[in-house]
Amino acid sequence: MQIALFCLSLLCLPLQAAVYTYIDADGNRVFTDQPGTGNAQRIELAPSNSMPAPPRAAPPAPEPSAPQAPAYQLLRILVPQPDATIRDSAGNLIVTASSDPALLPGHGYRLLLDGQPLGEASRSPVFPLENIDRGTHQLAVEIVDAQGRTQERTPSQPLHMLRISLAQKRMVRPCKKADYGVRPECPLKDKPPEKKDIPLIPFI
């Protein structure tokens, strides 16, 4: 029992502490770290065979997440074609778009004219436009989510609007008698007066 206690006490002592032993008055062997007690003799301890703990391995770096695939593979303007020239006296035209896949829930199409959105986004890919100024404009269509964030957008494409005057229309297609009051370029006020037939007077 004393040997077991002795071994346990050795474990509790600092690594560099000296251990002494002596026989007390009752004939018991005593172990102590005090060299001046009785006829204590120093015990030579074997060197410690403890080894330093191996360094802890660093946790593996997280793998980079794969880039998220875009929700839409294709978004384009079907009508008009890029660089198209539209001839309309009122400046009207219709723009249509298409996407693949079709619109996801909560998404909508929105038309941009010269970089500015026209109206609110909607589920319809058809945009009727009226009174577009004469000249060159840039068209684009985008898909936005419920928070108004752009999910996909087409490149801007040029459009040339030629607003033909009524006089030019009359030159291309002259007004006929039945056209007055029907075609905008043929108003009734411009209708020439009808020639009245002169009654024949019998010669006497």
mmCIF file of the C-alpha atoms, coordinates in Angstrom:
data_MODEL
# 
_entry.id   MODEL 
# 
loop_
_atom_site.group_PDB 
_atom_site.id 
_atom_site.type_symbol 
_atom_site.label_atom_id 
_atom_site.label_alt_id 
_atom_site.label_comp_id 
_atom_site.label_asym_id 
_atom_site.label_entity_id 
_atom_site.label_seq_id 
_atom_site.pdbx_PDB_ins_code 
_atom_site.Cartn_x 
_atom_site.Cartn_y 
_atom_site.Cartn_z 
_atom_site.occupancy 
_atom_site.B_iso_or_equiv 
_atom_site.pdbx_formal_charge 
_atom_site.auth_seq_id 
_atom_site.auth_comp_id 
_atom_site.auth_asym_id 
_atom_site.auth_atom_id 
_atom_site.pdbx_PDB_model_num 
ATOM 1   C CA . MET A 1 1   ? 0.000   0.000  0.000    1.00 0.00 ? 1   MET A CA 1 
ATOM 2   C CA . GLN A 1 2   ? 2.824   2.349  0.808    1.00 0.00 ? 2   GLN A CA 1 
ATOM 3   C CA . ILE A 1 3   ? 4.470   1.620  -2.532   1.00 0.00 ? 3   ILE A CA 1 
ATOM 4   C CA . ALA A 1 4   ? 1.250   2.483  -4.380   1.00 0.00 ? 4   ALA A CA 1 
ATOM 5   C CA . LEU A 1 5   ? 0.899   5.720  -2.437   1.00 0.00 ? 5   LEU A CA 1 
ATOM 6   C CA . PHE A 1 6   ? 4.520   6.464  -3.169   1.00 0.00 ? 6   PHE A CA 1 
ATOM 7   C CA . CYS A 1 7   ? 4.010   6.042  -6.927   1.00 0.00 ? 7   CYS A CA 1 
ATOM 8   C CA . LEU A 1 8   ? 0.894   8.241  -6.791   1.00 0.00 ? 8   LEU A CA 1 
ATOM 9   C CA . SER A 1 9   ? 2.792   10.937 -4.914   1.00 0.00 ? 9   SER A CA 1 
ATOM 10  C CA . LEU A 1 10  ? 5.553   10.871 -7.518   1.00 0.00 ? 10  LEU A CA 1 
ATOM 11  C CA . LEU A 1 11  ? 2.992   11.672 -10.195  1.00 0.00 ? 11  LEU A CA 1 
ATOM 12  C CA . CYS A 1 12  ? 1.791   14.670 -8.238   1.00 0.00 ? 12  CYS A CA 1 
ATOM 13  C CA . LEU A 1 13  ? 5.301   16.120 -7.719   1.00 0.00 ? 13  LEU A CA 1 
ATOM 14  C CA . PRO A 1 14  ? 6.797   18.600 -10.130  1.00 0.00 ? 14  PRO A CA 1 
ATOM 15  C CA . LEU A 1 15  ? 9.094   17.081 -12.722  1.00 0.00 ? 15  LEU A CA 1 
ATOM 16  C CA . GLN A 1 16  ? 12.247  18.667 -11.204  1.00 0.00 ? 16  GLN A CA 1 
ATOM 17  C CA . ALA A 1 17  ? 11.372  17.989 -7.456   1.00 0.00 ? 17  ALA A CA 1 
ATOM 18  C CA . ALA A 1 18  ? 13.750  15.737 -5.399   1.00 0.00 ? 18  ALA A CA 1 
ATOM 19  C CA . VAL A 1 19  ? 12.369  12.808 -3.352   1.00 0.00 ? 19  VAL A CA 1 
ATOM 20  C CA . TYR A 1 20  ? 13.829  11.628 -0.036   1.00 0.00 ? 20  TYR A CA 1 
ATOM 21  C CA . THR A 1 21  ? 13.134  8.615  2.178    1.00 0.00 ? 21  THR A CA 1 
ATOM 22  C CA . TYR A 1 22  ? 13.874  7.601  5.764    1.00 0.00 ? 22  TYR A CA 1 
ATOM 23  C CA . ILE A 1 23  ? 12.720  5.207  8.533    1.00 0.00 ? 23  ILE A CA 1 
ATOM 24  C CA . ASP A 1 24  ? 10.699  6.855  11.266   1.00 0.00 ? 24  ASP A CA 1 
ATOM 25  C CA . ALA A 1 25  ? 10.699  5.938  14.981   1.00 0.00 ? 25  ALA A CA 1 
ATOM 26  C CA . ASP A 1 26  ? 8.004   3.304  14.438   1.00 0.00 ? 26  ASP A CA 1 
ATOM 27  C CA . GLY A 1 27  ? 10.019  1.540  11.743   1.00 0.00 ? 27  GLY A CA 1 
ATOM 28  C CA . ASN A 1 28  ? 7.876   2.833  8.862    1.00 0.00 ? 28  ASN A CA 1 
ATOM 29  C CA . ARG A 1 29  ? 9.464   4.025  5.629    1.00 0.00 ? 29  ARG A CA 1 
ATOM 30  C CA . VAL A 1 30  ? 8.522   7.621  4.885    1.00 0.00 ? 30  VAL A CA 1 
ATOM 31  C CA . PHE A 1 31  ? 8.880   9.462  1.601    1.00 0.00 ? 31  PHE A CA 1 
ATOM 32  C CA . THR A 1 32  ? 9.213   13.288 1.569    1.00 0.00 ? 32  THR A CA 1 
ATOM 33  C CA . ASP A 1 33  ? 10.520  16.144 -0.517   1.00 0.00 ? 33  ASP A CA 1 
ATOM 34  C CA . GLN A 1 34  ? 12.201  17.718 2.557    1.00 0.00 ? 34  GLN A CA 1 
ATOM 35  C CA . PRO A 1 35  ? 15.898  16.768 2.680    1.00 0.00 ? 35  PRO A CA 1 
ATOM 36  C CA . GLY A 1 36  ? 16.470  17.795 6.330    1.00 0.00 ? 36  GLY A CA 1 
ATOM 37  C CA . THR A 1 37  ? 14.129  15.277 7.973    1.00 0.00 ? 37  THR A CA 1 
ATOM 38  C CA . GLY A 1 38  ? 15.900  12.552 10.061   1.00 0.00 ? 38  GLY A CA 1 
ATOM 39  C CA . ASN A 1 39  ? 18.441  10.624 8.100    1.00 0.00 ? 39  ASN A CA 1 
ATOM 40  C CA . ALA A 1 40  ? 16.579  11.084 4.823    1.00 0.00 ? 40  ALA A CA 1 
ATOM 41  C CA . GLN A 1 41  ? 18.317  9.802  1.716    1.00 0.00 ? 41  GLN A CA 1 
ATOM 42  C CA . ARG A 1 42  ? 17.665  11.121 -1.763   1.00 0.00 ? 42  ARG A CA 1 
ATOM 43  C CA . ILE A 1 43  ? 16.119  8.754  -4.271   1.00 0.00 ? 43  ILE A CA 1 
ATOM 44  C CA . GLU A 1 44  ? 17.317  9.061  -7.860   1.00 0.00 ? 44  GLU A CA 1 
ATOM 45  C CA . LEU A 1 45  ? 14.309  9.147  -10.165  1.00 0.00 ? 45  LEU A CA 1 
ATOM 46  C CA . ALA A 1 46  ? 14.364  7.890  -13.725  1.00 0.00 ? 46  ALA A CA 1 
ATOM 47  C CA . PRO A 1 47  ? 13.866  10.591 -16.347  1.00 0.00 ? 47  PRO A CA 1 
ATOM 48  C CA . SER A 1 48  ? 10.284  11.190 -17.420  1.00 0.00 ? 48  SER A CA 1 
ATOM 49  C CA . ASN A 1 49  ? 9.207   9.445  -20.592  1.00 0.00 ? 49  ASN A CA 1 
ATOM 50  C CA . SER A 1 50  ? 6.329   11.800 -21.261  1.00 0.00 ? 50  SER A CA 1 
ATOM 51  C CA . MET A 1 51  ? 6.070   13.073 -24.810  1.00 0.00 ? 51  MET A CA 1 
ATOM 52  C CA . PRO A 1 52  ? 4.545   16.354 -25.988  1.00 0.00 ? 52  PRO A CA 1 
ATOM 53  C CA . ALA A 1 53  ? 1.092   16.089 -27.404  1.00 0.00 ? 53  ALA A CA 1 
ATOM 54  C CA . PRO A 1 54  ? 1.059   15.990 -31.199  1.00 0.00 ? 54  PRO A CA 1 
ATOM 55  C CA . PRO A 1 55  ? 0.043   19.259 -32.795  1.00 0.00 ? 55  PRO A CA 1 
ATOM 56  C CA . ARG A 1 56  ? -3.655  19.488 -33.475  1.00 0.00 ? 56  ARG A CA 1 
ATOM 57  C CA . ALA A 1 57  ? -4.438  19.281 -37.152  1.00 0.00 ? 57  ALA A CA 1 
ATOM 58  C CA . ALA A 1 58  ? -6.053  22.373 -38.606  1.00 0.00 ? 58  ALA A CA 1 
ATOM 59  C CA . PRO A 1 59  ? -9.684  21.863 -39.628  1.00 0.00 ? 59  PRO A CA 1 
ATOM 60  C CA . PRO A 1 60  ? -10.059 21.328 -43.368  1.00 0.00 ? 60  PRO A CA 1 
ATOM 61  C CA . ALA A 1 61  ? -10.898 24.448 -45.310  1.00 0.00 ? 61  ALA A CA 1 
ATOM 62  C CA . PRO A 1 62  ? -14.525 24.533 -46.491  1.00 0.00 ? 62  PRO A CA 1 
ATOM 63  C CA . GLU A 1 63  ? -14.941 23.667 -50.123  1.00 0.00 ? 63  GLU A CA 1 
ATOM 64  C CA . PRO A 1 64  ? -15.998 26.624 -52.271  1.00 0.00 ? 64  PRO A CA 1 
ATOM 65  C CA . SER A 1 65  ? -19.652 26.475 -53.128  1.00 0.00 ? 65  SER A CA 1 
ATOM 66  C CA . ALA A 1 66  ? -20.477 25.882 -56.760  1.00 0.00 ? 66  ALA A CA 1 
ATOM 67  C CA . PRO A 1 67  ? -21.845 28.929 -58.609  1.00 0.00 ? 67  PRO A CA 1 
ATOM 68  C CA . GLN A 1 68  ? -25.616 28.956 -58.829  1.00 0.00 ? 68  GLN A CA 1 
ATOM 69  C CA . ALA A 1 69  ? -26.965 28.301 -62.300  1.00 0.00 ? 69  ALA A CA 1 
ATOM 70  C CA . PRO A 1 70  ? -29.030 31.146 -63.778  1.00 0.00 ? 70  PRO A CA 1 
ATOM 71  C CA . ALA A 1 71  ? -32.782 30.699 -63.549  1.00 0.00 ? 71  ALA A CA 1 
ATOM 72  C CA . TYR A 1 72  ? -33.255 31.563 -67.242  1.00 0.00 ? 72  TYR A CA 1 
ATOM 73  C CA . GLN A 1 73  ? -31.306 30.111 -70.143  1.00 0.00 ? 73  GLN A CA 1 
ATOM 74  C CA . LEU A 1 74  ? -32.678 32.547 -72.724  1.00 0.00 ? 74  LEU A CA 1 
ATOM 75  C CA . LEU A 1 75  ? -34.365 35.946 -72.814  1.00 0.00 ? 75  LEU A CA 1 
ATOM 76  C CA . ARG A 1 76  ? -34.771 37.832 -76.083  1.00 0.00 ? 76  ARG A CA 1 
ATOM 77  C CA . ILE A 1 77  ? -36.906 40.358 -77.949  1.00 0.00 ? 77  ILE A CA 1 
ATOM 78  C CA . LEU A 1 78  ? -38.841 38.747 -80.777  1.00 0.00 ? 78  LEU A CA 1 
ATOM 79  C CA . VAL A 1 79  ? -40.406 41.886 -82.303  1.00 0.00 ? 79  VAL A CA 1 
ATOM 80  C CA . PRO A 1 80  ? -39.058 44.206 -83.537  1.00 0.00 ? 80  PRO A CA 1 
ATOM 81  C CA . GLN A 1 81  ? -35.788 42.861 -84.887  1.00 0.00 ? 81  GLN A CA 1 
ATOM 82  C CA . PRO A 1 82  ? -32.557 44.627 -83.842  1.00 0.00 ? 82  PRO A CA 1 
ATOM 83  C CA . ASP A 1 83  ? -31.901 47.839 -85.776  1.00 0.00 ? 83  ASP A CA 1 
ATOM 84  C CA . ALA A 1 84  ? -35.440 47.772 -87.187  1.00 0.00 ? 84  ALA A CA 1 
ATOM 85  C CA . THR A 1 85  ? -37.013 50.829 -88.812  1.00 0.00 ? 85  THR A CA 1 
ATOM 86  C CA . ILE A 1 86  ? -40.662 51.465 -87.906  1.00 0.00 ? 86  ILE A CA 1 
ATOM 87  C CA . ARG A 1 87  ? -42.740 53.778 -90.084  1.00 0.00 ? 87  ARG A CA 1 
ATOM 88  C CA . ASP A 1 88  ? -45.841 54.948 -88.271  1.00 0.00 ? 88  ASP A CA 1 
ATOM 89  C CA . SER A 1 89  ? -47.359 58.418 -88.252  1.00 0.00 ? 89  SER A CA 1 
ATOM 90  C CA . ALA A 1 90  ? -48.574 58.030 -84.641  1.00 0.00 ? 90  ALA A CA 1 
ATOM 91  C CA . GLY A 1 91  ? -45.305 56.503 -83.405  1.00 0.00 ? 91  GLY A CA 1 
ATOM 92  C CA . ASN A 1 92  ? -46.965 53.257 -82.335  1.00 0.00 ? 92  ASN A CA 1 
ATOM 93  C CA . LEU A 1 93  ? -45.448 49.775 -82.235  1.00 0.00 ? 93  LEU A CA 1 
ATOM 94  C CA . ILE A 1 94  ? -45.731 46.484 -80.364  1.00 0.00 ? 94  ILE A CA 1 
ATOM 95  C CA . VAL A 1 95  ? -42.761 44.826 -78.608  1.00 0.00 ? 95  VAL A CA 1 
ATOM 96  C CA . THR A 1 96  ? -42.858 41.109 -77.778  1.00 0.00 ? 96  THR A CA 1 
ATOM 97  C CA . ALA A 1 97  ? -40.355 39.040 -75.790  1.00 0.00 ? 97  ALA A CA 1 
ATOM 98  C CA . SER A 1 98  ? -39.736 35.378 -74.979  1.00 0.00 ? 98  SER A CA 1 
ATOM 99  C CA . SER A 1 99  ? -37.897 33.491 -72.230  1.00 0.00 ? 99  SER A CA 1 
ATOM 100 C CA . ASP A 1 100 ? -36.744 29.932 -71.660  1.00 0.00 ? 100 ASP A CA 1 
ATOM 101 C CA . PRO A 1 101 ? -37.972 28.591 -69.309  1.00 0.00 ? 101 PRO A CA 1 
ATOM 102 C CA . ALA A 1 102 ? -41.243 30.446 -68.914  1.00 0.00 ? 102 ALA A CA 1 
ATOM 103 C CA . LEU A 1 103 ? -41.614 32.941 -66.090  1.00 0.00 ? 103 LEU A CA 1 
ATOM 104 C CA . LEU A 1 104 ? -41.140 31.523 -62.607  1.00 0.00 ? 104 LEU A CA 1 
ATOM 105 C CA . PRO A 1 105 ? -43.734 32.254 -59.895  1.00 0.00 ? 105 PRO A CA 1 
ATOM 106 C CA . GLY A 1 106 ? -43.440 35.825 -58.630  1.00 0.00 ? 106 GLY A CA 1 
ATOM 107 C CA . HIS A 1 107 ? -41.465 37.045 -61.668  1.00 0.00 ? 107 HIS A CA 1 
ATOM 108 C CA . GLY A 1 108 ? -42.557 39.472 -64.382  1.00 0.00 ? 108 GLY A CA 1 
ATOM 109 C CA . TYR A 1 109 ? -41.423 41.073 -67.628  1.00 0.00 ? 109 TYR A CA 1 
ATOM 110 C CA . ARG A 1 110 ? -40.564 44.771 -67.814  1.00 0.00 ? 110 ARG A CA 1 
ATOM 111 C CA . LEU A 1 111 ? -39.757 46.857 -70.898  1.00 0.00 ? 111 LEU A CA 1 
ATOM 112 C CA . LEU A 1 112 ? -37.039 49.509 -70.927  1.00 0.00 ? 112 LEU A CA 1 
ATOM 113 C CA . LEU A 1 113 ? -36.956 52.327 -73.471  1.00 0.00 ? 113 LEU A CA 1 
ATOM 114 C CA . ASP A 1 114 ? -33.676 54.260 -73.591  1.00 0.00 ? 114 ASP A CA 1 
ATOM 115 C CA . GLY A 1 115 ? -32.722 52.682 -70.243  1.00 0.00 ? 115 GLY A CA 1 
ATOM 116 C CA . GLN A 1 116 ? -35.926 53.729 -68.437  1.00 0.00 ? 116 GLN A CA 1 
ATOM 117 C CA . PRO A 1 117 ? -38.594 51.191 -67.384  1.00 0.00 ? 117 PRO A CA 1 
ATOM 118 C CA . LEU A 1 118 ? -42.026 51.711 -68.921  1.00 0.00 ? 118 LEU A CA 1 
ATOM 119 C CA . GLY A 1 119 ? -44.759 50.829 -66.454  1.00 0.00 ? 119 GLY A CA 1 
ATOM 120 C CA . GLU A 1 120 ? -44.828 48.011 -63.924  1.00 0.00 ? 120 GLU A CA 1 
ATOM 121 C CA . ALA A 1 121 ? -43.624 44.470 -64.511  1.00 0.00 ? 121 ALA A CA 1 
ATOM 122 C CA . SER A 1 122 ? -46.298 42.012 -65.638  1.00 0.00 ? 122 SER A CA 1 
ATOM 123 C CA . ARG A 1 123 ? -46.677 38.389 -66.664  1.00 0.00 ? 123 ARG A CA 1 
ATOM 124 C CA . SER A 1 124 ? -47.377 39.387 -70.269  1.00 0.00 ? 124 SER A CA 1 
ATOM 125 C CA . PRO A 1 125 ? -44.412 39.511 -72.697  1.00 0.00 ? 125 PRO A CA 1 
ATOM 126 C CA . VAL A 1 126 ? -46.313 41.852 -75.056  1.00 0.00 ? 126 VAL A CA 1 
ATOM 127 C CA . PHE A 1 127 ? -45.834 45.635 -74.772  1.00 0.00 ? 127 PHE A CA 1 
ATOM 128 C CA . PRO A 1 128 ? -47.943 48.023 -76.908  1.00 0.00 ? 128 PRO A CA 1 
ATOM 129 C CA . LEU A 1 129 ? -46.228 51.411 -77.240  1.00 0.00 ? 129 LEU A CA 1 
ATOM 130 C CA . GLU A 1 130 ? -47.807 54.659 -78.430  1.00 0.00 ? 130 GLU A CA 1 
ATOM 131 C CA . ASN A 1 131 ? -46.535 58.047 -79.520  1.00 0.00 ? 131 ASN A CA 1 
ATOM 132 C CA . ILE A 1 132 ? -42.845 57.149 -79.593  1.00 0.00 ? 132 ILE A CA 1 
ATOM 133 C CA . ASP A 1 133 ? -40.773 60.151 -80.629  1.00 0.00 ? 133 ASP A CA 1 
ATOM 134 C CA . ARG A 1 134 ? -39.175 60.238 -84.029  1.00 0.00 ? 134 ARG A CA 1 
ATOM 135 C CA . GLY A 1 135 ? -35.526 59.082 -84.044  1.00 0.00 ? 135 GLY A CA 1 
ATOM 136 C CA . THR A 1 136 ? -33.353 56.220 -82.748  1.00 0.00 ? 136 THR A CA 1 
ATOM 137 C CA . HIS A 1 137 ? -34.163 54.532 -79.438  1.00 0.00 ? 137 HIS A CA 1 
ATOM 138 C CA . GLN A 1 138 ? -32.773 51.627 -77.379  1.00 0.00 ? 138 GLN A CA 1 
ATOM 139 C CA . LEU A 1 139 ? -35.051 48.734 -76.384  1.00 0.00 ? 139 LEU A CA 1 
ATOM 140 C CA . ALA A 1 140 ? -34.424 46.108 -73.683  1.00 0.00 ? 140 ALA A CA 1 
ATOM 141 C CA . VAL A 1 141 ? -36.550 43.635 -71.720  1.00 0.00 ? 141 VAL A CA 1 
ATOM 142 C CA . GLU A 1 142 ? -35.778 42.359 -68.241  1.00 0.00 ? 142 GLU A CA 1 
ATOM 143 C CA . ILE A 1 143 ? -37.224 39.835 -65.814  1.00 0.00 ? 143 ILE A CA 1 
ATOM 144 C CA . VAL A 1 144 ? -37.685 41.044 -62.236  1.00 0.00 ? 144 VAL A CA 1 
ATOM 145 C CA . ASP A 1 145 ? -38.741 39.249 -59.061  1.00 0.00 ? 145 ASP A CA 1 
ATOM 146 C CA . ALA A 1 146 ? -41.386 40.272 -56.552  1.00 0.00 ? 146 ALA A CA 1 
ATOM 147 C CA . GLN A 1 147 ? -38.906 42.658 -54.852  1.00 0.00 ? 147 GLN A CA 1 
ATOM 148 C CA . GLY A 1 148 ? -38.107 44.388 -58.160  1.00 0.00 ? 148 GLY A CA 1 
ATOM 149 C CA . ARG A 1 149 ? -34.633 42.845 -58.447  1.00 0.00 ? 149 ARG A CA 1 
ATOM 150 C CA . THR A 1 150 ? -33.438 42.129 -61.981  1.00 0.00 ? 150 THR A CA 1 
ATOM 151 C CA . GLN A 1 151 ? -32.994 38.405 -62.624  1.00 0.00 ? 151 GLN A CA 1 
ATOM 152 C CA . GLU A 1 152 ? -32.241 38.534 -66.356  1.00 0.00 ? 152 GLU A CA 1 
ATOM 153 C CA . ARG A 1 153 ? -31.961 41.249 -69.012  1.00 0.00 ? 153 ARG A CA 1 
ATOM 154 C CA . THR A 1 154 ? -31.510 41.397 -72.755  1.00 0.00 ? 154 THR A CA 1 
ATOM 155 C CA . PRO A 1 155 ? -28.820 43.542 -74.379  1.00 0.00 ? 155 PRO A CA 1 
ATOM 156 C CA . SER A 1 156 ? -30.110 46.908 -75.580  1.00 0.00 ? 156 SER A CA 1 
ATOM 157 C CA . GLN A 1 157 ? -30.984 46.940 -79.267  1.00 0.00 ? 157 GLN A CA 1 
ATOM 158 C CA . PRO A 1 158 ? -31.548 49.982 -81.497  1.00 0.00 ? 158 PRO A CA 1 
ATOM 159 C CA . LEU A 1 159 ? -34.905 50.945 -82.967  1.00 0.00 ? 159 LEU A CA 1 
ATOM 160 C CA . HIS A 1 160 ? -35.470 53.680 -85.567  1.00 0.00 ? 160 HIS A CA 1 
ATOM 161 C CA . MET A 1 161 ? -38.872 55.377 -85.507  1.00 0.00 ? 161 MET A CA 1 
ATOM 162 C CA . LEU A 1 162 ? -39.970 57.218 -88.658  1.00 0.00 ? 162 LEU A CA 1 
ATOM 163 C CA . ARG A 1 163 ? -43.207 59.108 -88.183  1.00 0.00 ? 163 ARG A CA 1 
ATOM 164 C CA . ILE A 1 164 ? -44.582 59.686 -91.684  1.00 0.00 ? 164 ILE A CA 1 
ATOM 165 C CA . SER A 1 165 ? -46.536 62.892 -92.111  1.00 0.00 ? 165 SER A CA 1 
ATOM 166 C CA . LEU A 1 166 ? -50.043 62.876 -93.547  1.00 0.00 ? 166 LEU A CA 1 
ATOM 167 C CA . ALA A 1 167 ? -48.785 64.695 -96.611  1.00 0.00 ? 167 ALA A CA 1 
ATOM 168 C CA . GLN A 1 168 ? -46.184 61.973 -97.176  1.00 0.00 ? 168 GLN A CA 1 
ATOM 169 C CA . LYS A 1 169 ? -48.873 59.313 -96.823  1.00 0.00 ? 169 LYS A CA 1 
ATOM 170 C CA . ARG A 1 170 ? -51.018 61.068 -99.425  1.00 0.00 ? 170 ARG A CA 1 
ATOM 171 C CA . MET A 1 171 ? -48.055 61.177 -101.767 1.00 0.00 ? 171 MET A CA 1 
ATOM 172 C CA . VAL A 1 172 ? -47.421 57.455 -101.370 1.00 0.00 ? 172 VAL A CA 1 
ATOM 173 C CA . ARG A 1 173 ? -51.105 56.582 -101.680 1.00 0.00 ? 173 ARG A CA 1 
ATOM 174 C CA . PRO A 1 174 ? -53.235 59.344 -103.097 1.00 0.00 ? 174 PRO A CA 1 
ATOM 175 C CA . CYS A 1 175 ? -56.667 59.853 -101.632 1.00 0.00 ? 175 CYS A CA 1 
ATOM 176 C CA . LYS A 1 176 ? -59.592 58.561 -103.591 1.00 0.00 ? 176 LYS A CA 1 
ATOM 177 C CA . LYS A 1 177 ? -63.180 59.672 -103.389 1.00 0.00 ? 177 LYS A CA 1 
ATOM 178 C CA . ALA A 1 178 ? -64.128 56.875 -100.985 1.00 0.00 ? 178 ALA A CA 1 
ATOM 179 C CA . ASP A 1 179 ? -61.070 57.516 -98.734  1.00 0.00 ? 179 ASP A CA 1 
ATOM 180 C CA . TYR A 1 180 ? -62.166 60.951 -97.477  1.00 0.00 ? 180 TYR A CA 1 
ATOM 181 C CA . GLY A 1 181 ? -63.426 60.730 -93.930  1.00 0.00 ? 181 GLY A CA 1 
ATOM 182 C CA . VAL A 1 182 ? -62.032 57.160 -93.650  1.00 0.00 ? 182 VAL A CA 1 
ATOM 183 C CA . ARG A 1 183 ? -58.249 57.493 -93.836  1.00 0.00 ? 183 ARG A CA 1 
ATOM 184 C CA . PRO A 1 184 ? -56.653 59.949 -91.364  1.00 0.00 ? 184 PRO A CA 1 
ATOM 185 C CA . GLU A 1 185 ? -54.626 61.526 -94.142  1.00 0.00 ? 185 GLU A CA 1 
ATOM 186 C CA . CYS A 1 186 ? -57.796 62.097 -96.147  1.00 0.00 ? 186 CYS A CA 1 
ATOM 187 C CA . PRO A 1 187 ? -60.025 64.368 -94.000  1.00 0.00 ? 187 PRO A CA 1 
ATOM 188 C CA . LEU A 1 188 ? -63.423 65.423 -95.276  1.00 0.00 ? 188 LEU A CA 1 
ATOM 189 C CA . LYS A 1 189 ? -62.391 69.078 -95.340  1.00 0.00 ? 189 LYS A CA 1 
ATOM 190 C CA . ASP A 1 190 ? -59.891 68.248 -98.065  1.00 0.00 ? 190 ASP A CA 1 
ATOM 191 C CA . LYS A 1 191 ? -62.428 66.440 -100.182 1.00 0.00 ? 191 LYS A CA 1 
ATOM 192 C CA . PRO A 1 192 ? -62.733 68.237 -103.499 1.00 0.00 ? 192 PRO A CA 1 
ATOM 193 C CA . PRO A 1 193 ? -66.217 69.465 -104.364 1.00 0.00 ? 193 PRO A CA 1 
ATOM 194 C CA . GLU A 1 194 ? -68.183 67.251 -106.630 1.00 0.00 ? 194 GLU A CA 1 
ATOM 195 C CA . LYS A 1 195 ? -68.858 68.539 -110.110 1.00 0.00 ? 195 LYS A CA 1 
ATOM 196 C CA . LYS A 1 196 ? -72.509 69.102 -110.795 1.00 0.00 ? 196 LYS A CA 1 
ATOM 197 C CA . ASP A 1 197 ? -73.857 68.012 -114.144 1.00 0.00 ? 197 ASP A CA 1 
ATOM 198 C CA . ILE A 1 198 ? -75.086 70.977 -116.235 1.00 0.00 ? 198 ILE A CA 1 
ATOM 199 C CA . PRO A 1 199 ? -78.546 70.250 -117.592 1.00 0.00 ? 199 PRO A CA 1 
ATOM 200 C CA . LEU A 1 200 ? -78.797 70.268 -121.347 1.00 0.00 ? 200 LEU A CA 1 
ATOM 201 C CA . ILE A 1 201 ? -80.918 73.080 -122.755 1.00 0.00 ? 201 ILE A CA 1 
ATOM 202 C CA . PRO A 1 202 ? -82.611 72.172 -126.007 1.00 0.00 ? 202 PRO A CA 1 
ATOM 203 C CA . PHE A 1 203 ? -81.629 74.435 -128.846 1.00 0.00 ? 203 PHE A CA 1 
ATOM 204 C CA . ILE A 1 204 ? -84.544 76.397 -130.159 1.00 0.00 ? 204 ILE A CA 1 
# 
